[in-house]
């Protein structure tokens, strides 16, 4: 081969870049595998925490709502309680769908603080039940609103962020109704 052909071949090799070395190929494959694993693993860190807490909040509202629909003496409280079962049941169903998609297991019980509140509700009856129930609904929805707003603002996962954004106005409406009913029972 003459010198011109060698120079031409060498410059073509440089122009189109050298082939990946075995080490570079391994790094690229490892990076792809890590991305795939992350997708399969689902939510992590604060996003997983948001998801678990939001689901536990919905569980608590559904359980309390069912109890309220049975035990309330006021028609208005019964109606509100059933509204909680319906709305939070829908949110919980959507959370379960998202968790399944994200390969995440959600808790099957509300937080301890919600379980303790349920014990108090079970012990109350009549008008006393109505007052305790509505006070609990105000407190729970204030907490749930703060959680949903925080998740809507800070979640990294776009689907979780969207779910939280969708939940905020629903929870705000519940809180408003709970406060109105609670004040009318005093």
N, C-alpha and C positions, 0 to 999 in steps of 0.2 A: 504494500500500500504506500502511496506517496504521501509526502508531508501535508499537502493540501487536503487530502481525504481525511487524514487523522484529525487535523484542525477542524474541519467541517463537522465530522462526527462528534468531536468533543464539544464544540460550541452548540450543536443541536441538543446534546445531552444536558448541557447547562441551561439552555433556553427553556426546555420543558421540565426541568427540575429532576433531581435524582429520585429514584424509586425509594419508597419507604423502607427503612431498615427493619429487621425482625423486631427489634426493641420498640420502634415507633409503632409498628403494627399492633404489638401487644398492648401498648398504652392506649391506642385508639379503641381496641376491642374492650379493654377493661373499662374505659370511660363509658362506652355504650352499654355495657353490662350493668354498671352502677346506675345509669339513668333508668334502665328497665327495672332494676330492683326497686328503685325509689318509687316508680310508678306503681308497682305491684304492692309495695308496703303501704301506700296510702298516706294518710295524714300523720304528721309528727309534731312534736313540741306543742306550742300554744294552740295550733289549729286542732290537734287531737283533743286537747283540753277543752277548747271551746265546744267542739262537737259533743263530747261526753256530757259536759255541764248543760248544754242546751237540751239534749235528749232527756237528761234527768229532770230538768225543769218541766218539760212537757209531760213526762211520766207523772210527776207530782200533780200537775194541774188536771190531768185526766182522772187520776185516782180521787183527788179531792172533789172534782166536779161530779163524779159518780156518787160519792157520798152525799154531796150537797143536794143533788137531784132527788135523792131518797129521803134525806132527813130534814131539809129546810121546811120551815112552817110558812114562810112568805112565798107567794107565787113568783114575785120578782126575783127572789134569791134562787128559787128552783130553776127559773128560766135562765138566769145567769150561769148557774152551775152546768146546765145542759150545754150552753154555749161554749163553756170551757172544755167539756168533753169533746164536742164536735171540732172546734178550732185547734185545740192542742193535740187531739187525736190525728188530725190531718197533718200538722207539723211533725208529729212523731213518725208518722208513716213516711213522710218525705225524708226525714233524717235517717230512717232505717234504709231507705233506698240509696241515699247518698253514701251511707256507711258501707253498704254492701259493695257499691261501685268502687269505693276507696279501700276495700279489703280491710275494714275496721270493725271490731266488735264493740257494740254499744252496751252500756250497763243495762241490766234488767230491772233495777230498783232505783227509786229516787235517792237523793242524798239523805244522810242521817237527819239533817235538820228538817227536811220535809217529812220524813217518817215520824219524827217526834211531833210535828204539828198535826199529823193525821191522828195520832193517839189522842191528842187534846180534843180534836174535832169529834172523834168517836164517843168521847165521854160527855159531850155537850148535847143538849136537846132543846127543842122549842125555839123561842126567841133568842135564848142564849146562844144556841147553835148558829143561828143566822148572823148574829153580831160577831161571834168568834170567826166564823167562816169568812165573812166579808173583810174583816180586819186582816186575816191571813191572806186573802186574795190580793189586797192592796200591797202588803209586804212582798208577797211572792212576785207580783208583777213589777214592782219597783226593781227588785233584784234581777228579774228576767230581762227587763228593758235595758238595764245597765250592761248585762252580759251580751245581749244581742247587738247593742250599739258598739260595744268594744270589739266584738267579732267582726261586725260590718266595717269597722274602721281599720282593724289591724290584722285580720286573717290574711294569710299568704295565698291560700288555695282559692281560686276564683269561684268555684262552685259553692264552697262554704261561705265565702264572702257574700255571694248573691243570695243564699238561703237566709243569712242573717239580715241582710238588707230587706228582704221580703217579710221577715218576721217582725221587724221593728214597728211598722204602723199597726199591725195586728195587736201587738202587745200594748202599744200606746192606747189603742181603743179599749182594750180590756181594762187597763189601769184606770182610764177615765170612768168607765162604767162602774168598776169596783168602788172607786172613791165616791161616786154619786149615790150608789146603793148603800154603802157603809154609813154615809152621813145621814141618809134618810131613816136609818134604823136607830139613831141615837135618841 
